[in-house]
Amino acid sequence: MILKLIKNKIVITITLVVVCIISFISIYLYNNNGESMESIALNEEPLKQNNITEVEEPLTVEIKGAVINPGVYKLKSGSRVIDVVNLAGGFNEWANTRYINLSKKVTDEMSIIIYTNEEVTSFKQNNLIVIEEPCECPEIKNDACLKDITDNNLISINDSSMEDLLKIPGIGESKAKAIIEYRKENKFNKIEDILNVSGIGQKLFDAIKEYIKV
């Protein structure tokens, strides 16, 4: 009887030990598999994200007027008006860029007109106003315009500061200083009087006369 009880206890003990071992192994495998699957999931997500690439559509822009090769051109996103001008072969000899924003970013279906000196003179004489963003003339749409073509945009050689005088194409620091020195003693009565300033000749005057006023 005692021997039988001892055998039963041994069997029960062995059974409990086996159950504990099996449970331990199951928990260990479950935890390891869970961590592995989680690691795989975490590692795969960046791979999926890194494989996503955005394809940018090219911009189609028209340029006409005073450039060598007017036409329609395709450019990458972020391009600017000057990039379109360069693709069109650059400005021709009649180009007037005073009212064109060359640094403006281009957009799809943009229309750019490079005016000639003659056109700008005509705008002024007929009081045609080109409004900013975009500029509109009668039956003309120019997305590259910078500001109104009016006398308000001209630089006064009588009153403008050194900073403003330097905005005149062809006028550097030395000539701007000469203009300021001249007007201390002499008032400019007409824009042609600027020819009296040292260093400013007829050729330079012809280049700057449309940008200045008295």
Backbone as JSON Lines, residues from 0, in Angstrom:
{"i":0,"aa":"M","n":[0.83,-1.2,0.0],"ca":[0.0,0.0,0.0],"c":[0.86,1.26,0.0]}
{"i":1,"aa":"I","n":[1.87,1.26,0.84],"ca":[2.78,2.41,0.92],"c":[3.55,2.55,-0.38]}
{"i":2,"aa":"L","n":[3.96,1.42,-0.91],"ca":[4.71,1.43,-2.17],"c":[3.87,2.02,-3.29]}
{"i":3,"aa":"K","n":[2.6,1.69,-3.28],"ca":[1.69,2.2,-4.31],"c":[1.54,3.71,-4.2]}
{"i":4,"aa":"L","n":[1.43,4.22,-2.98],"ca":[1.29,5.66,-2.78],"c":[2.54,6.4,-3.27]}
{"i":5,"aa":"I","n":[3.69,5.8,-2.97],"ca":[4.96,6.42,-3.41],"c":[5.01,6.49,-4.93]}
{"i":6,"aa":"K","n":[4.58,5.41,-5.57],"ca":[4.58,5.4,-7.04],"c":[3.66,6.48,-7.6]}
{"i":7,"aa":"N","n":[2.49,6.62,-6.99],"ca":[1.54,7.64,-7.46],"c":[2.12,9.05,-7.34]}
{"i":8,"aa":"K","n":[2.79,9.32,-6.17],"ca":[3.4,10.63,-5.97],"c":[4.48,10.91,-7.02]}
{"i":9,"aa":"I","n":[5.25,9.86,-7.31],"ca":[6.32,10.02,-8.31],"c":[5.72,10.34,-9.68]}
{"i":10,"aa":"V","n":[4.64,9.62,-10.03],"ca":[3.98,9.86,-11.33],"c":[3.44,11.27,-11.4]}
{"i":11,"aa":"I","n":[2.79,11.71,-10.3],"ca":[2.22,13.07,-10.28],"c":[3.32,14.11,-10.39]}
{"i":12,"aa":"T","n":[4.41,13.89,-9.67],"ca":[5.53,14.84,-9.69],"c":[6.12,14.95,-11.09]}
{"i":13,"aa":"I","n":[6.32,13.78,-11.71],"ca":[6.88,13.78,-13.07],"c":[5.95,14.5,-14.05]}
{"i":14,"aa":"T","n":[4.64,14.24,-13.87],"ca":[3.64,14.88,-14.75],"c":[3.68,16.39,-14.61]}
{"i":15,"aa":"L","n":[3.76,16.86,-13.36],"ca":[3.82,18.31,-13.12],"c":[5.07,18.92,-13.73]}
{"i":16,"aa":"V","n":[6.19,18.23,-13.59],"ca":[7.45,18.72,-14.15],"c":[7.36,18.83,-15.68]}
{"i":17,"aa":"V","n":[6.79,17.8,-16.29],"ca":[6.64,17.8,-17.75],"c":[5.74,18.95,-18.21]}
{"i":18,"aa":"V","n":[4.62,19.14,-17.48],"ca":[3.7,20.23,-17.82],"c":[4.39,21.58,-17.71]}
{"i":19,"aa":"C","n":[5.18,21.74,-16.64],"ca":[5.9,23.02,-16.45],"c":[6.89,23.26,-17.58]}
{"i":20,"aa":"I","n":[7.61,22.2,-17.95],"ca":[8.6,22.33,-19.03],"c":[7.92,22.72,-20.35]}
{"i":21,"aa":"I","n":[6.81,22.02,-20.64],"ca":[6.09,22.31,-21.88],"c":[5.57,23.75,-21.88]}
{"i":22,"aa":"S","n":[5.04,24.19,-20.74],"ca":[4.52,25.56,-20.63],"c":[5.63,26.59,-20.84]}
{"i":23,"aa":"F","n":[6.75,26.34,-20.22],"ca":[7.9,27.26,-20.35],"c":[8.34,27.37,-21.79]}
{"i":24,"aa":"I","n":[8.45,26.21,-22.45],"ca":[8.88,26.2,-23.86],"c":[7.88,26.94,-24.73]}
{"i":25,"aa":"S","n":[6.59,26.75,-24.49],"ca":[5.54,27.41,-25.27],"c":[5.6,28.93,-25.12]}
{"i":26,"aa":"I","n":[5.75,29.39,-23.86],"ca":[5.83,30.83,-23.6],"c":[7.06,31.43,-24.27]}
{"i":27,"aa":"Y","n":[8.18,30.72,-24.19],"ca":[9.43,31.21,-24.79],"c":[9.31,31.35,-26.31]}
{"i":28,"aa":"L","n":[8.75,30.3,-26.93],"ca":[8.59,30.34,-28.38],"c":[7.62,31.44,-28.8]}
{"i":29,"aa":"Y","n":[6.54,31.62,-28.06],"ca":[5.53,32.64,-28.38],"c":[6.14,34.05,-28.33]}
{"i":30,"aa":"N","n":[6.89,34.29,-27.25],"ca":[7.51,35.61,-27.11],"c":[8.52,35.89,-28.21]}
{"i":31,"aa":"N","n":[9.34,34.9,-28.52],"ca":[10.35,35.09,-29.57],"c":[9.71,35.32,-30.93]}
{"i":32,"aa":"N","n":[8.66,34.54,-31.23],"ca":[7.98,34.71,-32.51],"c":[7.3,36.06,-32.6]}
{"i":33,"aa":"G","n":[6.71,36.51,-31.49],"ca":[6.05,37.8,-31.48],"c":[7.03,38.93,-31.74]}
{"i":34,"aa":"E","n":[8.21,38.87,-31.09],"ca":[9.23,39.89,-31.28],"c":[9.74,39.87,-32.71]}
{"i":35,"aa":"S","n":[9.92,38.65,-33.23],"ca":[10.44,38.53,-34.6],"c":[9.47,39.13,-35.6]}
{"i":36,"aa":"M","n":[8.18,38.81,-35.43],"ca":[7.2,39.34,-36.36],"c":[7.09,40.85,-36.26]}
{"i":37,"aa":"E","n":[7.21,41.36,-35.03],"ca":[7.13,42.81,-34.82],"c":[8.33,43.49,-35.48]}
{"i":38,"aa":"S","n":[9.51,42.87,-35.33],"ca":[10.72,43.44,-35.94],"c":[10.61,43.46,-37.45]}
{"i":39,"aa":"I","n":[10.07,42.39,-38.0],"ca":[9.91,42.32,-39.45],"c":[8.96,43.4,-39.92]}
{"i":40,"aa":"A","n":[7.85,43.55,-39.17],"ca":[6.87,44.56,-39.56],"c":[7.46,45.95,-39.5]}
{"i":41,"aa":"L","n":[8.24,46.25,-38.45],"ca":[8.86,47.56,-38.31],"c":[9.89,47.81,-39.39]}
{"i":42,"aa":"N","n":[10.62,46.77,-39.74],"ca":[11.67,46.92,-40.75],"c":[11.12,47.04,-42.15]}
{"i":43,"aa":"E","n":[9.96,46.42,-42.39],"ca":[9.38,46.47,-43.73],"c":[8.77,47.81,-44.04]}
{"i":44,"aa":"E","n":[8.22,48.49,-43.01],"ca":[7.5,49.74,-43.25],"c":[8.38,50.81,-43.89]}
{"i":45,"aa":"P","n":[9.61,51.05,-43.35],"ca":[10.47,52.04,-44.01],"c":[10.83,51.65,-45.43]}
{"i":46,"aa":"L","n":[10.98,50.35,-45.66],"ca":[11.32,49.9,-47.01],"c":[10.22,50.27,-47.99]}
{"i":47,"aa":"K","n":[8.97,50.08,-47.54],"ca":[7.84,50.43,-48.4],"c":[7.81,51.92,-48.67]}
{"i":48,"aa":"Q","n":[8.09,52.71,-47.61],"ca":[8.07,54.16,-47.77],"c":[9.2,54.63,-48.67]}
{"i":49,"aa":"N","n":[10.38,54.02,-48.51],"ca":[11.53,54.43,-49.32],"c":[11.36,54.1,-50.79]}
{"i":50,"aa":"N","n":[10.52,53.12,-51.07],"ca":[10.33,52.73,-52.46],"c":[9.34,53.63,-53.19]}
{"i":51,"aa":"I","n":[8.67,54.54,-52.45],"ca":[7.69,55.44,-53.06],"c":[8.43,56.63,-53.66]}
{"i":52,"aa":"T","n":[8.34,56.86,-54.95],"ca":[8.97,58.0,-55.62],"c":[7.91,58.78,-56.38]}
{"i":53,"aa":"E","n":[7.98,60.1,-56.24],"ca":[7.03,60.96,-56.93],"c":[7.61,61.38,-58.28]}
{"i":54,"aa":"V","n":[6.85,61.22,-59.31],"ca":[7.26,61.61,-60.65],"c":[6.64,62.97,-60.98]}
{"i":55,"aa":"E","n":[7.47,63.99,-61.13],"ca":[6.97,65.33,-61.41],"c":[6.75,65.52,-62.91]}
{"i":56,"aa":"E","n":[5.58,66.01,-63.24],"ca":[5.26,66.28,-64.64],"c":[6.0,67.55,-65.09]}
{"i":57,"aa":"P","n":[6.53,67.59,-66.31],"ca":[7.19,68.8,-66.8],"c":[6.2,69.93,-67.0]}
{"i":58,"aa":"L","n":[6.67,71.16,-66.89],"ca":[5.83,72.33,-67.11],"c":[5.92,72.74,-68.57]}
{"i":59,"aa":"T","n":[4.8,73.06,-69.17],"ca":[4.77,73.53,-70.55],"c":[4.49,75.02,-70.55]}
{"i":60,"aa":"V","n":[5.42,75.79,-71.13],"ca":[5.37,77.25,-71.06],"c":[5.59,77.84,-72.45]}
{"i":61,"aa":"E","n":[4.82,78.88,-72.77],"ca":[5.0,79.58,-74.05],"c":[5.73,80.9,-73.81]}
{"i":62,"aa":"I","n":[6.69,81.2,-74.69],"ca":[7.37,82.49,-74.63],"c":[7.37,83.1,-76.03]}
{"i":63,"aa":"K","n":[7.07,84.38,-76.1],"ca":[7.05,85.06,-77.39],"c":[7.52,86.5,-77.22]}
{"i":64,"aa":"G","n":[7.66,87.18,-78.34],"ca":[8.15,88.55,-78.28],"c":[9.62,88.63,-78.63]}
{"i":65,"aa":"A","n":[10.36,89.45,-77.89],"ca":[11.73,89.79,-78.25],"c":[12.75,88.77,-77.75]}
{"i":66,"aa":"V","n":[12.6,87.52,-78.19],"ca":[13.59,86.48,-77.93],"c":[14.01,85.86,-79.27]}
{"i":67,"aa":"I","n":[15.11,85.16,-79.26],"ca":[15.66,84.6,-80.52],"c":[14.73,83.53,-81.11]}
{"i":68,"aa":"N","n":[14.25,82.63,-80.27],"ca":[13.42,81.52,-80.76],"c":[12.13,81.41,-79.96]}
{"i":69,"aa":"P","n":[11.13,82.24,-80.26],"ca":[9.84,82.13,-79.56],"c":[9.24,80.74,-79.77]}
{"i":70,"aa":"G","n":[8.48,80.29,-78.8],"ca":[7.84,78.99,-78.95],"c":[7.37,78.43,-77.63]}
{"i":71,"aa":"V","n":[7.04,77.13,-77.65],"ca":[6.56,76.42,-76.46],"c":[7.67,75.5,-75.98]}
{"i":72,"aa":"Y","n":[7.96,75.56,-74.69],"ca":[9.05,74.78,-74.12],"c":[8.6,74.02,-72.88]}
{"i":73,"aa":"K","n":[9.27,72.91,-72.63],"ca":[9.0,72.11,-71.43],"c":[10.15,72.3,-70.44]}
{"i":74,"aa":"L","n":[9.8,72.54,-69.18],"ca":[10.8,72.75,-68.14],"c":[10.44,71.94,-66.91]}
{"i":75,"aa":"K","n":[11.42,71.71,-66.07],"ca":[11.16,70.99,-64.82],"c":[10.56,71.94,-63.79]}
{"i":76,"aa":"S","n":[9.9,71.35,-62.8],"ca":[9.28,72.14,-61.74],"c":[10.34,72.96,-61.02]}
{"i":77,"aa":"G","n":[9.99,74.2,-60.67],"ca":[10.93,75.07,-59.98],"c":[11.71,75.99,-60.91]}
{"i":78,"aa":"S","n":[11.53,75.83,-62.22],"ca":[12.22,76.69,-63.18],"c":[11.66,78.11,-63.1]}
{"i":79,"aa":"R","n":[12.46,79.06,-63.61],"ca":[12.08,80.47,-63.54],"c":[12.02,81.07,-64.95]}
{"i":80,"aa":"V","n":[11.51,82.3,-65.02],"ca":[11.32,82.95,-66.32],"c":[12.64,83.02,-67.09]}
{"i":81,"aa":"I","n":[13.75,83.32,-66.4],"ca":[15.04,83.43,-67.07],"c":[15.44,82.1,-67.71]}
{"i":82,"aa":"D","n":[15.01,80.97,-67.12],"ca":[15.31,79.65,-67.7],"c":[14.59,79.47,-69.03]}
{"i":83,"aa":"V","n":[13.36,79.98,-69.11],"ca":[12.61,79.91,-70.37],"c":[13.28,80.78,-71.42]}
{"i":84,"aa":"V","n":[13.72,81.97,-71.02],"ca":[14.41,82.88,-71.94],"c":[15.65,82.2,-72.51]}
{"i":85,"aa":"N","n":[16.42,81.54,-71.65],"ca":[17.64,80.87,-72.1],"c":[17.33,79.73,-73.08]}
{"i":86,"aa":"L","n":[16.25,79.0,-72.81],"ca":[15.86,77.93,-73.74],"c":[15.46,78.5,-75.09]}
{"i":87,"aa":"A","n":[14.93,79.71,-75.07],"ca":[14.49,80.36,-76.31],"c":[15.64,81.09,-77.01]}
{"i":88,"aa":"G","n":[16.85,80.86,-76.57],"ca":[18.02,81.44,-77.24],"c":[18.44,82.79,-76.72]}
{"i":89,"aa":"G","n":[17.75,83.3,-75.68],"ca":[18.1,84.59,-75.11],"c":[17.32,85.73,-75.75]}
{"i":90,"aa":"F","n":[17.57,86.94,-75.25],"ca":[16.88,88.13,-75.77],"c":[17.46,88.54,-77.12]}
{"i":91,"aa":"N","n":[16.61,89.16,-77.95],"ca":[17.16,89.77,-79.16],"c":[17.53,91.22,-78.86]}
{"i":92,"aa":"E","n":[18.03,91.92,-79.83],"ca":[18.57,93.26,-79.59],"c":[17.5,94.31,-79.25]}
{"i":93,"aa":"W","n":[16.21,93.99,-79.48],"ca":[15.15,94.96,-79.22],"c":[14.45,94.73,-77.88]}
{"i":94,"aa":"A","n":[14.91,93.75,-77.13],"ca":[14.23,93.36,-75.9],"c":[14.3,94.44,-74.83]}
{"i":95,"aa":"N","n":[13.19,94.59,-74.12],"ca":[13.12,95.48,-72.97],"c":[12.64,94.65,-71.78]}
{"i":96,"aa":"T","n":[13.49,94.49,-70.77],"ca":[13.16,93.6,-69.65],"c":[12.82,94.36,-68.38]}
{"i":97,"aa":"R","n":[12.63,95.65,-68.48],"ca":[12.38,96.46,-67.27],"c":[11.13,96.01,-66.54]}
{"i":98,"aa":"Y","n":[10.12,95.57,-67.25],"ca":[8.84,95.25,-66.63],"c":[8.59,93.75,-66.56]}
{"i":99,"aa":"I","n":[9.64,92.97,-66.73],"ca":[9.52,91.52,-66.67],"c":[10.25,91.0,-65.43]}
{"i":100,"aa":"N","n":[9.59,90.15,-64.67],"ca":[10.2,89.55,-63.49],"c":[10.91,88.26,-63.9]}
{"i":101,"aa":"L","n":[12.2,88.36,-64.15],"ca":[12.97,87.21,-64.65],"c":[13.17,86.14,-63.58]}
{"i":102,"aa":"S","n":[13.0,86.49,-62.32],"ca":[13.22,85.52,-61.24],"c":[11.94,84.77,-60.85]}
{"i":103,"aa":"K","n":[10.83,85.12,-61.48],"ca":[9.55,84.5,-61.12],"c":[9.52,83.03,-61.52]}
{"i":104,"aa":"K","n":[8.99,82.18,-60.62],"ca":[8.85,80.76,-60.94],"c":[7.75,80.57,-61.98]}
{"i":105,"aa":"V","n":[8.01,79.68,-62.93],"ca":[7.03,79.45,-63.98],"c":[6.01,78.41,-63.53]}
{"i":106,"aa":"T","n":[4.83,78.48,-64.12],"ca":[3.77,77.52,-63.85],"c":[3.32,76.91,-65.18]}
{"i":107,"aa":"D","n":[2.63,75.79,-65.09],"ca":[2.16,75.12,-66.3],"c":[1.2,76.02,-67.07]}
{"i":108,"aa":"E","n":[1.34,76.04,-68.39],"ca":[0.51,76.83,-69.3],"c":[0.76,78.33,-69.16]}
{"i":109,"aa":"M","n":[1.89,78.69,-68.63],"ca":[2.23,80.11,-68.45],"c":[2.53,80.74,-69.81]}
{"i":110,"aa":"S","n":[2.15,82.01,-69.97],"ca":[2.43,82.75,-71.2],"c":[3.35,83.92,-70.87]}
{"i":111,"aa":"I","n":[4.5,83.96,-71.52],"ca":[5.5,85.0,-71.25],"c":[5.72,85.83,-72.51]}
{"i":112,"aa":"I","n":[5.64,87.14,-72.37],"ca":[5.9,88.04,-73.49],"c":[7.06,88.95,-73.13]}
{"i":113,"aa":"I","n":[8.08,88.96,-73.96],"ca":[9.19,89.88,-73.78],"c":[8.94,91.08,-74.69]}
{"i":114,"aa":"Y","n":[8.67,92.23,-74.09],"ca":[8.34,93.42,-74.85],"c":[9.58,94.01,-75.53]}
{"i":115,"aa":"T","n":[9.34,94.71,-76.62],"ca":[10.41,95.47,-77.28],"c":[10.41,96.89,-76.72]}
{"i":116,"aa":"N","n":[11.49,97.62,-76.96],"ca":[11.56,99.01,-76.54],"c":[10.42,99.83,-77.17]}
{"i":117,"aa":"E","n":[10.12,99.52,-78.42],"ca":[9.05,100.24,-79.12],"c":[7.7,99.99,-78.47]}
{"i":118,"aa":"E","n":[7.44,98.75,-78.06],"ca":[6.17,98.43,-77.41],"c":[6.04,99.16,-76.07]}
{"i":119,"aa":"V","n":[7.12,99.19,-75.31],"ca":[7.08,99.87,-74.01],"c":[6.8,101.35,-74.2]}
{"i":120,"aa":"T","n":[7.45,101.96,-75.19],"ca":[7.22,103.37,-75.48],"c":[5.76,103.6,-75.86]}
{"i":121,"aa":"S","n":[5.2,102.69,-76.64],"ca":[3.8,102.8,-77.04],"c":[2.87,102.68,-75.85]}
{"i":122,"aa":"F","n":[3.18,101.77,-74.92],"ca":[2.37,101.61,-73.72],"c":[2.31,102.93,-72.95]}
{"i":123,"aa":"K","n":[3.46,103.57,-72.82],"ca":[3.53,104.82,-72.06],"c":[2.75,105.94,-72.76]}
{"i":124,"aa":"Q","n":[2.94,106.03,-74.05],"ca":[2.29,107.11,-74.81],"c":[0.76,106.97,-74.8]}
{"i":125,"aa":"N","n":[0.28,105.75,-74.79],"ca":[-1.16,105.51,-74.83],"c":[-1.76,105.21,-73.46]}
{"i":126,"aa":"N","n":[-0.93,105.42,-72.41],"ca":[-1.4,105.21,-71.04],"c":[-1.99,103.82,-70.82]}
{"i":127,"aa":"L","n":[-1.38,102.83,-71.45],"ca":[-1.81,101.45,-71.24],"c":[-1.19,100.96,-69.94]}
{"i":128,"aa":"I","n":[-2.03,100.5,-69.03],"ca":[-1.52,100.05,-67.74],"c":[-1.43,98.53,-67.74]}
{"i":129,"aa":"V","n":[-0.28,98.06,-67.35],"ca":[-0.08,96.62,-67.22],"c":[-0.09,96.3,-65.74]}
{"i":130,"aa":"I","n":[-1.13,95.6,-65.25],"ca":[-1.26,95.38,-63.82],"c":[-0.46,94.16,-63.4]}
{"i":131,"aa":"E","n":[-0.06,94.17,-62.16],"ca":[0.81,93.12,-61.65],"c":[0.04,91.83,-61.37]}
{"i":132,"aa":"E","n":[0.68,90.71,-61.61],"ca":[0.26,89.36,-61.21],"c":[-1.14,88.95,-61.66]}
{"i":133,"aa":"P","n":[-1.38,88.55,-62.88],"ca":[-0.52,88.79,-64.03],"c":[-0.84,90.15,-64.64]}
{"i":134,"aa":"C","n":[-0.01,90.57,-65.6],"ca":[-0.31,91.87,-66.2],"c":[-1.24,91.68,-67.39]}
{"i":135,"aa":"E","n":[-2.11,92.63,-67.56],"ca":[-3.1,92.55,-68.63],"c":[-3.07,93.83,-69.46]}
{"i":136,"aa":"C","n":[-2.79,93.69,-70.73],"ca":[-2.96,94.8,-71.66],"c":[-4.2,94.45,-72.5]}
{"i":137,"aa":"P","n":[-4.71,95.39,-73.28],"ca":[-5.85,95.05,-74.14],"c":[-5.53,93.83,-75.01]}
{"i":138,"aa":"E","n":[-6.26,92.74,-74.79],"ca":[-6.11,91.5,-75.54],"c":[-4.73,90.87,-75.39]}
{"i":139,"aa":"I","n":[-4.03,91.24,-74.33],"ca":[-2.7,90.67,-74.09],"c":[-2.64,90.15,-72.66]}
{"i":140,"aa":"K","n":[-2.21,88.92,-72.48],"ca":[-2.0,88.38,-71.14],"c":[-0.53,87.99,-71.02]}
{"i":141,"aa":"N","n":[0.13,88.58,-70.05],"ca":[1.55,88.3,-69.84],"c":[1.78,87.92,-68.39]}
{"i":142,"aa":"D","n":[2.01,86.63,-68.14],"ca":[2.16,86.15,-66.78],"c":[3.5,86.53,-66.15]}
{"i":143,"aa":"A","n":[4.4,87.09,-66.93],"ca":[5.73,87.39,-66.39],"c":[5.93,88.85,-66.05]}
{"i":144,"aa":"C","n":[4.88,89.67,-66.18],"ca":[5.04,91.1,-65.93],"c":[5.37,91.37,-64.47]}
{"i":145,"aa":"L","n":[6.13,92.44,-64.29],"ca":[6.59,92.79,-62.96],"c":[5.72,93.85,-62.3]}
{"i":146,"aa":"K","n":[5.39,94.91,-63.02],"ca":[4.63,96.01,-62.42],"c":[3.99,96.85,-63.52]}
{"i":147,"aa":"D","n":[3.26,97.87,-63.11],"ca":[2.61,98.77,-64.06],"c":[3.62,99.5,-64.92]}
{"i":148,"aa":"I","n":[3.3,99.69,-66.18],"ca":[4.13,100.51,-67.05],"c":[3.56,101.93,-67.01]}
{"i":149,"aa":"T","n":[4.01,102.7,-66.07],"ca":[3.57,104.09,-65.92],"c":[4.76,104.92,-65.5]}
{"i":150,"aa":"D","n":[4.61,106.24,-65.56],"ca":[5.69,107.12,-65.14],"c":[6.02,106.98,-63.66]}
{"i":151,"aa":"N","n":[5.09,106.43,-62.9],"ca":[5.34,106.26,-61.47],"c":[6.5,105.32,-61.2]}
{"i":152,"aa":"N","n":[6.84,104.49,-62.17],"ca":[7.92,103.53,-61.99],"c":[9.27,104.07,-62.44]}
{"i":153,"aa":"L","n":[9.27,105.25,-63.05],"ca":[10.52,105.84,-63.5],"c":[11.29,106.41,-62.31]}
{"i":154,"aa":"I","n":[12.59,106.46,-62.46],"ca":[13.45,106.93,-61.37],"c":[13.81,108.39,-61.6]}
{"i":155,"aa":"S","n":[13.53,109.21,-60.61],"ca":[13.8,110.64,-60.71],"c":[15.29,110.9,-60.5]}
{"i":156,"aa":"I","n":[15.91,111.54,-61.48],"ca":[17.34,111.84,-61.34],"c":[17.54,113.08,-60.46]}
{"i":157,"aa":"N","n":[16.46,113.78,-60.16],"ca":[16.55,114.94,-59.26],"c":[16.46,114.56,-57.79]}
{"i":158,"aa":"D","n":[15.68,113.55,-57.49],"ca":[15.34,113.27,-56.09],"c":[15.74,111.88,-55.59]}
{"i":159,"aa":"S","n":[16.0,110.94,-56.48],"ca":[16.22,109.55,-56.05],"c":[17.51,109.39,-55.25]}
{"i":160,"aa":"S","n":[17.47,108.45,-54.33],"ca":[18.64,108.15,-53.51],"c":[19.67,107.36,-54.31]}
{"i":161,"aa":"M","n":[20.83,107.19,-53.71],"ca":[21.89,106.39,-54.35],"c":[21.37,104.99,-54.66]}
{"i":162,"aa":"E","n":[20.63,104.4,-53.72],"ca":[20.1,103.04,-53.9],"c":[19.18,102.97,-55.11]}
{"i":163,"aa":"D","n":[18.31,103.97,-55.28],"ca":[17.39,103.96,-56.41],"c":[18.11,104.22,-57.73]}
{"i":164,"aa":"L","n":[19.09,105.1,-57.7],"ca":[19.84,105.39,-58.93],"c":[20.57,104.15,-59.43]}
{"i":165,"aa":"L","n":[21.0,103.31,-58.51],"ca":[21.71,102.09,-58.89],"c":[20.78,101.07,-59.56]}
{"i":166,"aa":"K","n":[19.47,101.29,-59.47],"ca":[18.52,100.4,-60.13],"c":[18.42,100.68,-61.62]}
{"i":167,"aa":"I","n":[18.96,101.83,-62.06],"ca":[18.92,102.16,-63.48],"c":[19.95,101.29,-64.21]}
{"i":168,"aa":"P","n":[19.54,100.51,-65.2],"ca":[20.49,99.67,-65.92],"c":[21.63,100.5,-66.52]}
{"i":169,"aa":"G","n":[22.87,100.11,-66.25],"ca":[24.01,100.82,-66.8],"c":[24.59,101.87,-65.87]}
{"i":170,"aa":"I","n":[23.89,102.15,-64.77],"ca":[24.38,103.13,-63.79],"c":[24.99,102.39,-62.61]}
{"i":171,"aa":"G","n":[26.32,102.55,-62.47],"ca":[27.01,101.95,-61.34],"c":[27.21,102.97,-60.24]}
{"i":172,"aa":"E","n":[27.99,102.59,-59.25],"ca":[28.17,103.45,-58.09],"c":[28.84,104.77,-58.45]}
{"i":173,"aa":"S","n":[29.85,104.73,-59.3],"ca":[30.59,105.96,-59.65],"c":[29.69,106.95,-60.4]}
{"i":174,"aa":"K","n":[28.88,106.45,-61.33],"ca":[27.99,107.34,-62.09],"c":[26.85,107.85,-61.22]}
{"i":175,"aa":"A","n":[26.37,106.99,-60.3],"ca":[25.32,107.44,-59.38],"c":[25.84,108.57,-58.5]}
{"i":176,"aa":"K","n":[27.08,108.45,-58.03],"ca":[27.68,109.51,-57.22],"c":[27.84,110.79,-58.05]}
{"i":177,"aa":"A","n":[28.2,110.64,-59.31],"ca":[28.37,111.8,-60.19],"c":[27.05,112.53,-60.39]}
{"i":178,"aa":"I","n":[25.95,111.76,-60.52],"ca":[24.62,112.37,-60.67],"c":[24.27,113.16,-59.42]}
{"i":179,"aa":"I","n":[24.53,112.57,-58.25],"ca":[24.21,113.24,-56.99],"c":[25.05,114.51,-56.82]}
{"i":180,"aa":"E","n":[26.33,114.45,-57.17],"ca":[27.21,115.62,-57.06],"c":[26.75,116.72,-58.01]}
{"i":181,"aa":"Y","n":[26.35,116.33,-59.22],"ca":[25.92,117.32,-60.22],"c":[24.67,118.07,-59.75]}
{"i":182,"aa":"R","n":[23.7,117.33,-59.2],"ca":[22.42,117.95,-58.85],"c":[22.51,118.81,-57.59]}
{"i":183,"aa":"K","n":[23.63,118.71,-56.86],"ca":[23.81,119.6,-55.71],"c":[23.9,121.05,-56.15]}
{"i":184,"aa":"E","n":[24.42,121.25,-57.35],"ca":[24.6,122.6,-57.88],"c":[23.67,122.91,-59.05]}
{"i":185,"aa":"N","n":[23.17,121.87,-59.7],"ca":[22.37,122.06,-60.91],"c":[21.13,121.16,-60.88]}
{"i":186,"aa":"K","n":[19.99,121.75,-61.12],"ca":[18.76,120.97,-61.19],"c":[18.59,120.41,-62.59]}
{"i":187,"aa":"F","n":[18.16,119.16,-62.68],"ca":[17.85,118.58,-63.97],"c":[16.47,119.08,-64.41]}
{"i":188,"aa":"N","n":[16.43,119.86,-65.5],"ca":[15.16,120.38,-66.01],"c":[14.51,119.42,-67.01]}
{"i":189,"aa":"K","n":[15.32,118.61,-67.64],"ca":[14.85,117.59,-68.57],"c":[15.83,116.43,-68.51]}
{"i":190,"aa":"I","n":[15.38,115.26,-68.92],"ca":[16.25,114.09,-68.76],"c":[17.52,114.21,-69.59]}
{"i":191,"aa":"E","n":[17.47,114.99,-70.68],"ca":[18.66,115.16,-71.51],"c":[19.79,115.87,-70.76]}
{"i":192,"aa":"D","n":[19.45,116.57,-69.69],"ca":[20.47,117.27,-68.91],"c":[21.46,116.31,-68.26]}
{"i":193,"aa":"I","n":[21.08,115.05,-68.16],"ca":[21.99,114.08,-67.55],"c":[23.26,113.89,-68.39]}
{"i":194,"aa":"L","n":[23.19,114.32,-69.64],"ca":[24.37,114.26,-70.5],"c":[25.47,115.2,-70.0]}
{"i":195,"aa":"N","n":[25.1,116.14,-69.14],"ca":[26.09,117.06,-68.57],"c":[26.89,116.43,-67.43]}
{"i":196,"aa":"V","n":[26.44,115.28,-66.97],"ca":[27.13,114.59,-65.88],"c":[28.36,113.87,-66.42]}
{"i":197,"aa":"S","n":[29.44,114.01,-65.71],"ca":[30.7,113.38,-66.14],"c":[30.56,111.87,-66.24]}
{"i":198,"aa":"G","n":[30.96,111.33,-67.37],"ca":[30.93,109.88,-67.55],"c":[29.68,109.37,-68.23]}
{"i":199,"aa":"I","n":[28.69,110.25,-68.49],"ca":[27.46,109.81,-69.16],"c":[27.4,110.43,-70.55]}
{"i":200,"aa":"G","n":[27.53,109.59,-71.56],"ca":[27.51,110.04,-72.94],"c":[26.21,109.67,-73.63]}
{"i":201,"aa":"Q","n":[26.16,109.93,-74.92],"ca":[24.94,109.72,-75.69],"c":[24.53,108.25,-75.71]}
{"i":202,"aa":"K","n":[25.49,107.36,-75.84],"ca":[25.18,105.92,-75.92],"c":[24.54,105.44,-74.62]}
{"i":203,"aa":"L","n":[25.09,105.86,-73.48],"ca":[24.51,105.45,-72.2],"c":[23.15,106.11,-72.0]}
{"i":204,"aa":"F","n":[23.03,107.36,-72.42],"ca":[21.74,108.06,-72.28],"c":[20.66,107.33,-73.06]}
{"i":205,"aa":"D","n":[20.97,106.91,-74.29],"ca":[19.99,106.19,-75.1],"c":[19.53,104.9,-74.42]}
{"i":206,"aa":"A","n":[20.44,104.31,-73.64],"ca":[20.11,103.04,-72.97],"c":[19.28,103.25,-71.7]}
{"i":207,"aa":"I","n":[19.41,104.44,-71.08],"ca":[18.73,104.64,-69.79],"c":[17.56,105.61,-69.85]}
{"i":208,"aa":"K","n":[17.35,106.26,-70.98],"ca":[16.37,107.33,-71.02],"c":[14.93,106.88,-70.73]}
{"i":209,"aa":"E","n":[14.62,105.63,-71.02],"ca":[13.26,105.16,-70.76],"c":[13.03,104.79,-69.3]}
{"i":210,"aa":"Y","n":[14.11,104.83,-68.52],"ca":[14.0,104.46,-67.1],"c":[13.99,105.65,-66.16]}
{"i":211,"aa":"I","n":[14.23,106.86,-66.69],"ca":[14.42,108.03,-65.81],"c":[13.42,109.14,-66.09]}
{"i":212,"aa":"K","n":[13.28,109.99,-65.11],"ca":[12.47,111.22,-65.24],"c":[13.11,112.29,-64.38]}
{"i":213,"aa":"V","n":[12.7,113.54,-64.57],"ca":[13.26,114.63,-63.76],"c":[12.36,114.87,-62.54]}
